[in-house]
Amino acid sequence: MTDPRLCNPPYCKYCKTDIKAQNYGIRRPHTLTHFFEKLTFGLNVYLLTAGNYTLRTVLPEDIMPRTIKTAIQIAKSNSITLKIKVRLKQQYGFIFSMLLLLILSGCNTLPKQYPIKPVYAHDIDTSQTHLAQVITPLKHMHPELTGYHVLYEPLDALAARIHLIDQAEKTLDLQYYIWDNDRIGSLALYKMIQAADRGVKIRLLIDDNNAKSMEAIYLALDQHANIEVKLFNPYRFRQLRPIEMVIDLKRINRRMHNKTFTADNQIALIGGRNMSNHYYNVSDNYQFSDVDVMLVGQAVEDINHSFDEYWNDNYAFPVQQIVNAKQYYLRYEGLKQQLTDHYELATVQNYLDFSNRSNDFEQWLEHNSSWEWVKAEVVKDSPEKIKDKAKKEQHINFQMVNSLDTPEKHVDLISAYFVPQQDGEEKITELAEKGVKFRILTNSFKANDVALVHAFYAKYRVDLLKKGVELYEFLPALPDEYLNLDTKELSKTAKISLKGLSRSSLHAKLMAVDDKQVFIGSFNFDPRSANLNSEIGVILNSPELATAVNVTMDANLEKYAYKLVLDANNKINWQRQTPTGMKTYTKEPKMKWWQSIGIKVISWLPIEGYM
């Protein structure tokens, strides 16, 4: 009995039927026999015989012929007779194929890069665009300075991105760790296609770690003459990712975590937000509390340079080289129609209206000259860091240490994932002992979307508190009294779960030093950002912004976070301000006993530097 829902659209040779394609064209196996013949999407089955064994191997068809030849050569060189004597059962074939893959793949699975002509931001003249006409006079008034505007609110952040896409006339350069196939991702893609249709050249660079569900969409986008999509540090074996993680972990574990958005080489956005529902108050599950900064002037040149470095790096692969187009039926015309249908939904339009109403970004950009102009430095990792070949000065953490002043009064640190390690703990406590007020906000256990990180953060808490460091942990859900009328209206008009809007997780990466400097970027203060992933951020020499961060934390920390304190026995208590007064928890909030044990055991494992 066949199941038509699992056929290969649009036509299945096994059941001889035409069916409507679903899920952006991913081909699906439909019978048990078909399942074994195509174990995963686009994989062919081959029989290898050597000595007394017959191996049923399942490998990507584009590499199988070379692999077969290699196996034959190896067999001949070792005088192994190539004939069938024993046929293994079907269910063991996959196991043996994986063993063969381990042997034949070596240590590095990165595909060979085709020769590609380098492309740079300034290959296209953007000096006469509308955005340039707005920004250039301001740049002339503030030579060698950077103008900034911080985007705290998610709706403002979305409105800025949409408006910049609409205003772009020549180029859009977009670099992201995550781009989801959801309301936000689809909305941005619709606007990008509109821009490409009017002649805007778009470069979209995506880290491959989260790109699997978007493969068909990226291929379809790339069919547009004005859109080019690249995947950074890609998986070679698209359907066998867990295996590749094992045989090439050193490379796979290093990811491009940068987030940059640049329109016409004039205005850039950097920060912590990806292109996904969770970052823009539209998720039904939970919202990330995050921050971006919009930049003009000198910093934009540095961001352009960084983007070009990654775009032209040999770890950046054109999507059509990495993804087998035969696995998908979706084409550009079909994608455009689907995105148009999505854009015209009443809930999407209501959400856009609501975001535009929250802050008339267009009017602000066109008529407001109140950019704050300051000395600024873009700090960034070289793409060589992903290859573990970057020089010391090419690391963002080295640049931050050298560019940030030594604190004298206070430090306010906001980091979604905070793992100081021993060196960081020593530096923080040294400052605290010298009288520097050191205040840290990170996620509580329940608010943390990466629970493993919490295990390695937790083991530093007592020692930090003993040295006078102030620790705060973000609440996993906002109390009803802190939900404003706008939130409730957004839930109603855009059909977003009110429960999802109230649940929160900290995702911001920000640090204010004294009343002098502020860092905003993608860099988490943890070993992964420091040693493994590539990151980008900006240091703003802005006393006004540093003071604002300090004052805002003074006013809001007790509302939105637990304050950690030590009791007489040096045990951690969690204090939370409620409308009825201070509430104290003697056990970690929202953590079950078995989770507590698991967290403790994990903290003993020697993997802290890889989290």
Secondary structure as the mmCIF struct_conf table of DSSP 4:
data_model
#
loop_
_struct_conf.conf_type_id
_struct_conf.id
_struct_conf.beg_label_comp_id
_struct_conf.beg_label_asym_id
_struct_conf.beg_label_seq_id
_struct_conf.end_label_comp_id
_struct_conf.end_label_asym_id
_struct_conf.end_label_seq_id
HELX_RH_3T_P HELX_RH_3T_P1 PRO A 4 LEU A 6
BEND BEND1 CYS A 7 CYS A 7
TURN_TY1_P TURN_TY1_P1 PRO A 9 PRO A 10
STRN STRN1 TYR A 11 CYS A 12
TURN_TY1_P TURN_TY1_P2 LYS A 13 LYS A 16
STRN STRN2 THR A 17 ASP A 18
HELX_RH_3T_P HELX_RH_3T_P2 ASN A 23 GLY A 25
STRN STRN3 ILE A 26 ILE A 26
BEND BEND2 THR A 31 THR A 31
HELX_RH_AL_P HELX_RH_AL_P1 LEU A 32 GLU A 37
TURN_TY1_P TURN_TY1_P3 LYS A 38 LYS A 38
BEND BEND3 LEU A 39 THR A 40
TURN_TY1_P TURN_TY1_P4 PHE A 41 GLY A 42
STRN STRN4 LEU A 43 ALA A 50
TURN_TY1_P TURN_TY1_P5 GLY A 51 ASN A 52
STRN STRN5 TYR A 53 PRO A 60
TURN_TY1_P TURN_TY1_P6 GLU A 61 ILE A 63
HELX_RH_AL_P HELX_RH_AL_P2 MET A 64 SER A 77
TURN_TY1_P TURN_TY1_P7 ASN A 78 SER A 79
BEND BEND4 LYS A 85 LYS A 85
HELX_LH_PP_P HELX_LH_PP_P1 ARG A 87 LYS A 89
HELX_RH_AL_P HELX_RH_AL_P3 GLN A 90 SER A 105
BEND BEND5 CYS A 107 CYS A 107
HELX_LH_PP_P HELX_LH_PP_P2 LEU A 110 PRO A 115
HELX_RH_3T_P HELX_RH_3T_P3 ALA A 121 ASP A 123
BEND BEND6 ILE A 124 ILE A 124
TURN_TY1_P TURN_TY1_P8 SER A 127 GLN A 128
BEND BEND7 THR A 129 THR A 129
HELX_RH_AL_P HELX_RH_AL_P4 HIS A 130 MET A 141
BEND BEND8 HIS A 142 HIS A 142
TURN_TY1_P TURN_TY1_P9 PRO A 143 GLU A 144
STRN STRN6 THR A 146 LEU A 151
BEND BEND9 GLU A 153 GLU A 153
HELX_RH_AL_P HELX_RH_AL_P5 PRO A 154 GLN A 167
BEND BEND10 GLU A 169 LYS A 170
STRN STRN7 THR A 171 TYR A 176
BEND BEND11 TYR A 177 TYR A 177
STRN STRN8 TRP A 179 TRP A 179
BEND BEND12 ASN A 181 ASP A 182
HELX_RH_AL_P HELX_RH_AL_P6 ARG A 183 ASP A 197
TURN_TY1_P TURN_TY1_P10 ARG A 198 GLY A 199
STRN STRN9 LYS A 201 ASP A 207
HELX_RH_3T_P HELX_RH_3T_P4 ASP A 208 ASN A 210
HELX_RH_3T_P HELX_RH_3T_P5 LYS A 212 MET A 214
HELX_RH_AL_P HELX_RH_AL_P7 GLU A 215 ASP A 222
TURN_TY1_P TURN_TY1_P11 GLN A 223 GLN A 223
BEND BEND13 HIS A 224 HIS A 224
TURN_TY1_P TURN_TY1_P12 ALA A 225 ASN A 226
STRN STRN10 ILE A 227 PHE A 232
BEND BEND14 ASN A 233 ASN A 233
BEND BEND15 ARG A 236 PHE A 237
TURN_TY1_P TURN_TY1_P13 ARG A 238 GLN A 239
HELX_RH_AL_P HELX_RH_AL_P8 ARG A 241 ILE A 247
TURN_TY1_P TURN_TY1_P14 ASP A 248 ASP A 248
HELX_RH_AL_P HELX_RH_AL_P9 LEU A 249 ILE A 252
TURN_TY1_P TURN_TY1_P15 ASN A 253 ASN A 253
STRN STRN11 MET A 256 MET A 256
STRN STRN12 THR A 260 ALA A 263
TURN_TY1_P TURN_TY1_P16 ASP A 264 GLN A 266
STRN STRN13 ILE A 267 GLY A 271
BEND BEND16 GLY A 272 GLY A 272
STRN STRN14 MET A 275 MET A 275
BEND BEND17 SER A 276 SER A 276
HELX_RH_3T_P HELX_RH_3T_P6 ASN A 277 TYR A 279
TURN_TY1_P TURN_TY1_P17 TYR A 280 ASN A 281
BEND BEND18 ASP A 284 ASN A 285
STRN STRN15 GLN A 287 SER A 289
STRN STRN16 ASP A 292 GLY A 297
HELX_RH_AL_P HELX_RH_AL_P10 GLN A 298 TRP A 311
TURN_TY1_P TURN_TY1_P18 ASN A 312 ASN A 312
BEND BEND19 ASP A 313 ASP A 313
TURN_TY1_P TURN_TY1_P19 ASN A 314 TYR A 315
STRN STRN17 ALA A 316 PRO A 318
HELX_RH_AL_P HELX_RH_AL_P11 VAL A 319 ILE A 322
BEND BEND20 VAL A 323 VAL A 323
HELX_RH_3T_P HELX_RH_3T_P7 ALA A 325 GLN A 327
STRN STRN18 TYR A 328 TYR A 328
HELX_RH_AL_P HELX_RH_AL_P12 TYR A 332 TYR A 343
TURN_TY1_P TURN_TY1_P20 GLU A 344 GLU A 344
BEND BEND21 LEU A 345 LEU A 345
HELX_RH_AL_P HELX_RH_AL_P13 ALA A 346 SER A 358
HELX_RH_AL_P HELX_RH_AL_P14 PHE A 361 HIS A 367
HELX_LH_PP_P HELX_LH_PP_P3 TRP A 371 TRP A 371
STRN STRN19 GLU A 372 VAL A 374
STRN STRN20 ALA A 376 LYS A 380
HELX_RH_3T_P HELX_RH_3T_P8 PRO A 383 LYS A 387
TURN_TY1_P TURN_TY1_P21 ASP A 388 ASP A 388
HELX_RH_3T_P HELX_RH_3T_P9 LYS A 392 GLN A 394
BEND BEND22 HIS A 395 HIS A 395
HELX_RH_AL_P HELX_RH_AL_P15 ILE A 396 SER A 403
BEND BEND23 LEU A 404 LEU A 404
HELX_LH_PP_P HELX_LH_PP_P4 ASP A 405 PRO A 407
BEND BEND24 GLU A 408 LYS A 409
STRN STRN21 HIS A 410 SER A 415
BEND BEND25 ALA A 416 TYR A 417
HELX_RH_AL_P HELX_RH_AL_P16 GLN A 421 GLU A 433
TURN_TY1_P TURN_TY1_P22 LYS A 434 GLY A 435
STRN STRN22 LYS A 437 ASN A 443
TURN_TY1_P TURN_TY1_P23 PHE A 445 ALA A 447
BEND BEND26 ASP A 449 ASP A 449
HELX_RH_AL_P HELX_RH_AL_P17 ALA A 451 ALA A 458
TURN_TY1_P TURN_TY1_P24 LYS A 459 TYR A 460
HELX_RH_AL_P HELX_RH_AL_P18 ARG A 461 LYS A 466
TURN_TY1_P TURN_TY1_P25 LYS A 467 GLY A 468
STRN STRN23 GLU A 470 PHE A 474
BEND BEND27 PRO A 476 PRO A 476
STRN STRN24 ALA A 477 ALA A 477
HELX_RH_3T_P HELX_RH_3T_P10 ASP A 480 TYR A 482
HELX_RH_AL_P HELX_RH_AL_P19 LEU A 485 THR A 493
TURN_TY1_P TURN_TY1_P26 ALA A 494 LYS A 495
HELX_RH_AL_P HELX_RH_AL_P20 LEU A 498 SER A 502
STRN STRN25 ARG A 503 ARG A 503
STRN STRN26 SER A 504 LEU A 506
STRN STRN27 LYS A 509 VAL A 513
TURN_TY1_P TURN_TY1_P27 ASP A 514 LYS A 516
STRN STRN28 GLN A 517 GLY A 521
BEND BEND28 SER A 522 SER A 522
BEND BEND29 PHE A 525 ASP A 526
HELX_RH_AL_P HELX_RH_AL_P21 PRO A 527 PRO A 527
HELX_RH_PI_P HELX_RH_PI_P1 ARG A 528 LEU A 532
BEND BEND30 ASN A 533 ASN A 533
STRN STRN29 SER A 534 SER A 534
STRN STRN30 ILE A 536 LEU A 540
HELX_RH_AL_P HELX_RH_AL_P22 PRO A 543 TYR A 560
STRN STRN31 ALA A 561 LEU A 566
TURN_TY1_P TURN_TY1_P28 ALA A 568 ASN A 569
BEND BEND31 ASN A 570 ASN A 570
STRN STRN32 ILE A 572 THR A 578
TURN_TY1_P TURN_TY1_P29 PRO A 579 THR A 580
STRN STRN33 GLY A 581 TYR A 585
BEND BEND32 THR A 586 LYS A 587
TURN_TY1_P TURN_TY1_P30 PRO A 589 LYS A 590
HELX_RH_AL_P HELX_RH_AL_P23 TRP A 593 TRP A 604
BEND BEND33 LEU A 605 LEU A 605
TURN_TY1_P TURN_TY1_P31 PRO A 606 ILE A 607
HELX_RH_3T_P HELX_RH_3T_P11 GLU A 608 TYR A 610
#
